[in-house]
Amino acid sequence: MTTSPSPDLARLADPAVRPDPYELLRTLREASPYTDPASGIVVVGRRSDCEAVLRSPKVSSDRQGSGVTTVPQMPNLMNLDAPDHTRLRRLAGKAFKPRLIQQWRPRIEEIVRELLTDIAAAGNTTDIVSAFAYPLPVRVICEMLGVPREDHAVFETWARSIAYTVDPQLVPGELSTEVVREVEVARAGFVDYFGRLIADRKRAPRADILSELISAEEQGDQLTERELIITCILLLVAGHETTANLILNGILGLLRHPEQLRLLRERPELAGAAVEEVLRHDAPAQMVTRIAREPFTIGDVRVTPGTPILVLLAAANRDPEVHRDPDTFDITRGDPGHLGFAAGPHFCLGSVLARLEGGIALDAFARAFVGPRLESGGLHYRPHVAVRGPDRLRVSFEEIRLDAVPAAGAVAGSGVRGE
């Protein structure tokens, strides 16, 4: 962006809007596609337009130097274009095949039981963020990458800092020097740590995703050490932040719609469908940015090379032209046609794992928590714009029924699927 966006667009970054951005998103969707007169950014919010942009070879994911990101980014799967992106995704994808991810189901279920046991021992109130939704995915992805348990806490801190790199620059200068420094420290920490861990795995491979990434090969081609490092960073940040917010937004949706919570408790086979509805109704990934690299037309808008494009995924997921009663949270909807994981070449590589973790977590919450209630003043959102979710979700409850949660390998309704 060359200048500040117009007031309506800038409101997306307003903390007062973050608890419920959907009325604003509806307004922006109905006006789209259009060129923001103040910043020159093209805004798209209708489902058909968003998907067209995400799948178009005429747009770029490389946002370096475009002015649309808050802090400089490292090259990774999220901001590379073909052929580099195609090659990197093909090799990294070998470690994330559904068959390999499904093998982690019993361990994910074990971690869920461990977390629920700790919650039960702490009394009748808990912060779902710190006690459940954040520890689960960070422990899973760290174990998958072979990161020792004693290092999980620092990884969670680094991952939270790196999350700032995906936010669009809707309010110029909104990030403090301190935050930018935190991002730089996190990046340096990740690079050093994974460099040492990769060297260790090359000497002595183990049964983890990092060893799979190192050994991934196609026609003699393998990931370089730098590519391995940036892929590990992306997997940890995306696998942690997005999945935690998927679980949090899902639990909040169930608390706000007790009839849906009761339905999931009675029909645990709906856990997978509940994940899809959360991804549609209150997705963690609210928006992405792209840069036009060739001229094209979307609607009545002529897009010229170099123009930033803001793709409002969360607005598209509530497009009434695609989804019936789009503002209604309904886990029986059976409507997976959302953009919760984007679409096209950059469809989320970790979608299979996120769906598996989300289904297991929501099913366990519905079964184990008796009489859960959102506490007054217990909800607060993180400052991020592109990836949205609470940083506090305090819930009180009557008891935790661990006996209601099936043993590892027996959770229903949380199968894996791709795009």
Phi and psi in degrees as a GROMACS rama.xvg file:
@    title "Ramachandran Plot"
@    xaxis  label "Phi"
@    yaxis  label "Psi"
@TYPE xy
-91.4295  -30.8036  THR-2
-137.827  177.375  THR-3
-62.3981  143.084  SER-4
-70.5035  165.187  PRO-5
-65.284  161.164  SER-6
-55.1581  -41.8023  PRO-7
-61.7252  -43.6129  ASP-8
-70.1087  -39.8098  LEU-9
-64.7688  -24.2129  ALA-10
-61.5655  -20.6905  ARG-11
-59.4439  -27.3815  LEU-12
-93.3553  1.38497  ALA-13
-74.8756  121.821  ASP-14
-55.2256  -28.2161  PRO-15
-69.2609  -22.2759  ALA-16
-86.7555  -24.0936  VAL-17
-58.2724  -38.0694  ARG-18
-60.6151  -30.7083  PRO-19
-150.941  87.2179  ASP-20
-87.1169  3.69196  PRO-21
-76.2965  -26.9999  TYR-22
-68.7861  -41.8528  GLU-23
-64.1138  -42.5002  LEU-24
-63.1366  -36.2399  LEU-25
-63.1016  -43.8251  ARG-26
-61.5669  -44.7998  THR-27
-66.4772  -39.0311  LEU-28
-62.9772  -45.1568  ARG-29
-66.4485  -28.6467  GLU-30
-81.607  -19.4642  ALA-31
-82.12  161.065  SER-32
-78.3102  144.309  PRO-33
-154.369  161.591  TYR-34
-98.7286  121.577  THR-35
-62.6734  121.552  ASP-36
-66.2942  -25.7441  PRO-37
-83.6161  -42.0146  ALA-38
-105.086  -19.1447  SER-39
83.7138  -0.479127  GLY-40
-73.9016  140.467  ILE-41
-90.5084  125.975  VAL-42
-104.115  126.654  VAL-43
-125.587  135.647  VAL-44
-139.095  -12.34  GLY-45
-78.1226  144.981  ARG-46
-55.8695  -47.8514  ARG-47
-63.4155  -39.154  SER-48
-69.8339  -42.1968  ASP-49
-62.0209  -45.9256  CYS-50
-65.5341  -37.8511  GLU-51
-61.2356  -42.1736  ALA-52
-66.3919  -44.7659  VAL-53
-62.7437  -29.8721  LEU-54
-97.2204  -5.29056  ARG-55
-77.266  133.026  SER-56
-74.9999  -4.16827  PRO-57
-90.3786  1.30073  LYS-58
-117.823  155.973  VAL-59
-117.454  147.244  SER-60
-95.2486  -3.35288  SER-61
-81.5061  104.6  ASP-62
-102.226  9.00948  ARG-63
-60.5203  128.869  GLN-64
75.58  5.18508  GLY-65
-86.7091  -18.2739  SER-66
84.4884  6.3319  GLY-67
-97.9721  -5.36229  VAL-68
-110.737  152.937  THR-69
-77.6322  -35.6301  THR-70
-136.649  155.754  VAL-71
-58.5098  147.014  PRO-72
-114.314  150.309  GLN-73
-83.1667  144.727  MET-74
-59.5448  128.693  PRO-75
-155.697  -175.991  ASN-76
-58.6318  -26.086  LEU-77
-77.783  -24.7287  MET-78
-128.649  23.3483  ASN-79
-107.354  155.052  LEU-80
-112.92  168.496  ASP-81
-63.2389  146.779  ALA-82
-87.6853  -10.9499  PRO-83
-61.7376  -44.1471  ASP-84
-63.1348  -43.204  HIS-85
-59.44  -45.9739  THR-86
-64.8036  -48.1156  ARG-87
-64.0437  -42.3988  LEU-88
-67.0919  -38.9905  ARG-89
-60.9059  -44.0347  ARG-90
-72.1059  -46.3837  LEU-91
-65.1009  -33.2431  ALA-92
-63.601  -21.972  GLY-93
-63.3274  -26.767  LYS-94
-87.2303  -7.20019  ALA-95
-120.945  28.9575  PHE-96
-67.0517  144.251  LYS-97
-51.3072  -37.2018  PRO-98
-61.4384  -41.5377  ARG-99
-71.0792  -40.2304  LEU-100
-65.8568  -40.0941  ILE-101
-59.7845  -27.6092  GLN-102
-65.6864  -17.4806  GLN-103
-87.4012  -3.90748  TRP-104
-53.4889  -51.3578  ARG-105
-58.66  -38.2254  PRO-106
-69.622  -38.2133  ARG-107
-61.9191  -41.7586  ILE-108
-66.1267  -36.7174  GLU-109
-63.0223  -44.1325  GLU-110
-63.0204  -40.9709  ILE-111
-59.211  -44.9281  VAL-112
-63.719  -39.7943  ARG-113
-61.1161  -44.4247  GLU-114
-66.2265  -41.4517  LEU-115
-64.6446  -36.4493  LEU-116
-62.7002  -43.074  THR-117
-65.1326  -39.5863  ASP-118
-63.4657  -43.9751  ILE-119
-61.9405  -34.2818  ALA-120
-77.6334  -14.1581  ALA-121
-94.9518  -1.02227  ALA-122
119.567  -157.127  GLY-123
-111.212  24.0925  ASN-124
-148.59  148.935  THR-125
-155.848  156.227  THR-126
-95.5087  109.467  ASP-127
-59.7411  -29.3338  ILE-128
-62.8506  -58.7943  VAL-129
-80.7789  -23.8366  SER-130
-96.121  -17.5642  ALA-131
-140.289  -61.7062  PHE-132
-70.4087  -34.1944  ALA-133
-83.4495  -45.7526  TYR-134
-60.8456  -35.4019  PRO-135
-59.7136  -61.0816  LEU-136
-67.0094  -31.2705  PRO-137
-70.0585  -36.2592  VAL-138
-68.7209  -39.6589  ARG-139
-64.4008  -52.7201  VAL-140
-68.6868  -33.5694  ILE-141
-65.3685  -43.171  CYS-142
-65.3652  -38.2311  GLU-143
-63.9612  -34.5873  MET-144
-87.6312  -4.22305  LEU-145
82.9942  23.0501  GLY-146
-83.4457  125.051  VAL-147
-59.6599  151.86  PRO-148
-57.1104  -37.5119  ARG-149
-67.0517  -14.2666  GLU-150
-100.795  -0.426949  ASP-151
-62.119  -39.789  HIS-152
-63.9551  -44.5575  ALA-153
-68.5094  -31.9335  VAL-154
-65.3573  -39.2796  PHE-155
-63.1427  -41.0305  GLU-156
-62.8436  -46.7942  THR-157
-62.7197  -42.3218  TRP-158
-62.9691  -38.0158  ALA-159
-64.9656  -36.0397  ARG-160
-70.1199  -44.2081  SER-161
-62.9027  -25.6888  ILE-162
-57.8775  -23.4685  ALA-163
-64.1065  -22.0394  TYR-164
-71.0478  -14.9579  THR-165
-94.5923  -6.57454  VAL-166
-75.1895  135.726  ASP-167
-72.2163  154.819  PRO-168
-83.2846  74.0973  GLN-169
-81.3284  -25.9498  LEU-170
-127.152  99.5931  VAL-171
-53.8362  132.787  PRO-172
76.8089  12.6003  GLY-173
-71.3529  -23.5131  GLU-174
-86.2857  130.687  LEU-175
-75.4136  161.995  SER-176
-58.6732  -34.4684  THR-177
-63.5192  -42.9278  GLU-178
-66.0704  -44.8  VAL-179
-58.9541  -40.3525  VAL-180
-64.0876  -39.9786  ARG-181
-60.0258  -40.1639  GLU-182
-63.0598  -44.5634  VAL-183
-63.369  -42.1363  GLU-184
-63.7506  -42.7058  VAL-185
-62.6632  -45.0312  ALA-186
-58.9281  -49.1404  ARG-187
-61.2995  -39.4332  ALA-188
-63.6936  -45.3184  GLY-189
-61.3651  -46.5177  PHE-190
-60.4455  -46.461  VAL-191
-65.074  -45.1671  ASP-192
-65.2185  -50.6138  TYR-193
-68.2562  -30.0824  PHE-194
-58.7297  -44.295  GLY-195
-70.4523  -37.8949  ARG-196
-68.5667  -38.3519  LEU-197
-63.8286  -43.0869  ILE-198
-60.3756  -39.4277  ALA-199
-64.8472  -42.7509  ASP-200
-70.3325  -30.476  ARG-201
-65.943  -34.5669  LYS-202
-74.9521  -38.9712  ARG-203
-143.319  85.9439  ALA-204
-58.9013  148.997  PRO-205
-128.579  179.342  ARG-206
-87.0751  67.641  ALA-207
-140.434  169.662  ASP-208
-64.8525  -34.6698  ILE-209
-61.5388  -42.9089  LEU-210
-64.5215  -35.9264  SER-211
-64.0371  -42.2496  GLU-212
-64.037  -40.46  LEU-213
-64.2848  -38.436  ILE-214
-86.8441  -12.0519  SER-215
-57.7755  129.489  ALA-216
-148.903  145.178  GLU-217
-146.603  118.168  GLU-218
51.7688  43.7698  GLN-219
80.8905  -1.87401  GLY-220
-95.6517  135.559  ASP-221
-136.068  163.169  GLN-222
-69.5578  135.729  LEU-223
-73.3265  170.098  THR-224
-62.0886  -41.8971  GLU-225
-63.2818  -41.6652  ARG-226
-65.0906  -37.8821  GLU-227
-61.9587  -43.4603  LEU-228
-63.5919  -49.8882  ILE-229
-69.4383  -28.5145  ILE-230
-69.7018  -41.741  THR-231
-61.3856  -43.1748  CYS-232
-60.9837  -47.1285  ILE-233
-61.3178  -45.4777  LEU-234
-62.6848  -39.9378  LEU-235
-69.7294  -44.8808  LEU-236
-67.4587  -50.3014  VAL-237
-67.2548  -41.3085  ALA-238
-69.4148  -19.739  GLY-239
-93.843  -58.857  HIS-240
-66.017  -51.1466  GLU-241
-66.2069  -43.2687  THR-242
-67.9789  -39.694  THR-243
-59.4969  -42.9888  ALA-244
-71.3327  -31.1934  ASN-245
-60.3793  -46.4338  LEU-246
-65.6035  -44.246  ILE-247
-63.6835  -47.5803  LEU-248
-64.4638  -32.7704  ASN-249
-68.3315  -45.9995  GLY-250
-63.9432  -40.9842  ILE-251
-62.5501  -41.6271  LEU-252
-61.0949  -40.1107  GLY-253
-68.6967  -37.627  LEU-254
-66.505  -37.2464  LEU-255
-79.0187  -15.0782  ARG-256
-130.142  75.5301  HIS-257
-57.3466  -27.0968  PRO-258
-66.7088  -31.9974  GLU-259
-73.8086  -36.2888  GLN-260
-63.375  -44.3168  LEU-261
-63.0854  -39.6055  ARG-262
-64.469  -42.6134  LEU-263
-66.8068  -36.682  LEU-264
-63.974  -39.778  ARG-265
-77.1462  -29.4832  GLU-266
-129.543  76.6591  ARG-267
-60.9471  -17.8587  PRO-268
-66.5042  -9.88406  GLU-269
-86.0765  3.63065  LEU-270
-58.8668  -43.0214  ALA-271
-63.3972  -41.6598  GLY-272
-66.6548  -33.665  ALA-273
-64.2894  -39.4814  ALA-274
-60.3381  -45.0544  VAL-275
-62.0092  -37.27  GLU-276
-70.7309  -37.0753  GLU-277
-63.3974  -43.9852  VAL-278
-60.8675  -30.1284  LEU-279
-84.8386  -50.066  ARG-280
-78.139  -36.0358  HIS-281
-148.867  63.0059  ASP-282
-67.3663  143.611  ALA-283
-62.0928  -41.4939  PRO-284
-88.0723  104.055  ALA-285
-87.2462  -30.1415  GLN-286
-162.431  157.414  MET-287
-137.034  162.172  VAL-288
-117.303  149.902  THR-289
-137.527  163.04  ARG-290
-123.865  128.835  ILE-291
-68.2405  132.047  ALA-292
-113.171  -10.6349  ARG-293
-137.275  154.328  GLU-294
-69.4319  140.92  PRO-295
-159.446  168.509  PHE-296
-117.467  134.93  THR-297
-129.232  118.937  ILE-298
62.7706  -126.553  GLY-299
-100.469  9.44263  ASP-300
-97.6588  125.413  VAL-301
-91.0347  119.881  ARG-302
-103.297  127.147  VAL-303
-102.587  155.726  THR-304
-55.3513  138.181  PRO-305
90.7975  -6.68129  GLY-306
-75.967  129.114  THR-307
-72.4917  144.589  PRO-308
-126.607  125.954  ILE-309
-100.647  115.326  LEU-310
-100.34  109.633  VAL-311
-88.0632  83.9543  LEU-312
-57.8899  -43.7748  LEU-313
-65.7677  -31.3929  ALA-314
-70.5574  -42.2213  ALA-315
-62.6097  -34.544  ALA-316
-69.8066  -12.1454  ASN-317
-118.02  26.4908  ARG-318
-72.2701  117.148  ASP-319
-66.8103  -14.7991  PRO-320
-73.9713  -13.9326  GLU-321
-116.377  -40.0355  VAL-322
-115.672  127.922  HIS-323
-71.4041  143.358  ARG-324
40.5987  59.9756  ASP-325
-63.1863  -23.3345  PRO-326
-88.8675  -0.155632  ASP-327
-90.3286  132.468  THR-328
-89.3731  111.737  PHE-329
-140.742  106.256  ASP-330
-74.8379  -6.65027  ILE-331
-95.401  5.61862  THR-332
-54.5597  -39.5591  ARG-333
61.8397  39.638  GLY-334
-127.219  84.5921  ASP-335
-81.314  4.79251  PRO-336
-78.7702  59.7739  GLY-337
-114.869  175.001  HIS-338
-113.686  31.0585  LEU-339
-60.6033  -26.9807  GLY-340
-113.169  23.043  PHE-341
66.9051  -153.129  ALA-342
-165.528  166.506  ALA-343
78.33  -154.763  GLY-344
-58.3517  -28.2203  PRO-345
-101.327  21.4434  HIS-346
-54.4984  135.371  PHE-347
-53.0533  120.721  CYS-348
-62.8059  -32.5133  LEU-349
-93.3007  17.1786  GLY-350
-60.8695  -38.0311  SER-351
-62.8512  -45.4419  VAL-352
-67.0095  -42.1277  LEU-353
-61.8166  -42.6731  ALA-354
-64.3894  -40.8002  ARG-355
-63.8127  -50.346  LEU-356
-62.5507  -43.0627  GLU-357
-62.6382  -43.666  GLY-358
-63.5315  -44.1194  GLY-359
-63.81  -43.5557  ILE-360
-66.6348  -45.5766  ALA-361
-67.1472  -39.0876  LEU-362
-62.3733  -43.909  ASP-363
-66.1489  -39.555  ALA-364
-61.2677  -47.3453  PHE-365
-62.1347  -38.0149  ALA-366
-77.1811  -42.4826  ARG-367
-85.9001  -37.2233  ALA-368
-82.6109  120.681  PHE-369
-99.703  122.881  VAL-370
61.6666  44.2451  GLY-371
-70.5621  141.888  PRO-372
-140.436  137.993  ARG-373
-73.7999  124.3  LEU-374
-73.223  147.757  GLU-375
-60.2901  127.563  SER-376
74.5043  10.5708  GLY-377
-90.2263  3.71978  GLY-378
-117.025  127.156  LEU-379
-146.867  140.544  HIS-380
-99.824  150.189  TYR-381
-68.3819  161.556  ARG-382
-77.586  -6.12425  PRO-383
-69.6604  151.752  HIS-384
-103.306  -46.3649  VAL-385
-75.7883  -38.9343  ALA-386
-113.032  112.842  VAL-387
-113.417  132.91  ARG-388
-178.478  165.098  GLY-389
-72.4645  151.783  PRO-390
-107.253  -1.08374  ASP-391
-147.986  128.096  ARG-392
-144.286  85.9174  LEU-393
-87.2382  128.276  ARG-394
-128.644  134.298  VAL-395
-104.394  157.905  SER-396
-158.365  163.711  PHE-397
-79.4301  -43.2476  GLU-398
-166.223  166.625  GLU-399
-109.374  121.727  ILE-400
-100.671  91.8031  ARG-401
-66.4575  -29.0655  LEU-402
-68.4601  -16.677  ASP-403
-83.222  -12.9734  ALA-404
-92.8004  120.978  VAL-405
-60.1678  153.954  PRO-406
-65.7415  163.934  ALA-407
-51.8821  133.807  ALA-408
93.4207  -2.45628  GLY-409
-116.924  5.13108  ALA-410
-73.2378  132.136  VAL-411
-97.2062  156.389  ALA-412
77.7515  12.8286  GLY-413
-123.39  45.2447  SER-414
-69.062  169.109  GLY-415
-106.494  150.836  VAL-416
-154.292  164.983  ARG-417
-105.156  -153.804  GLY-418
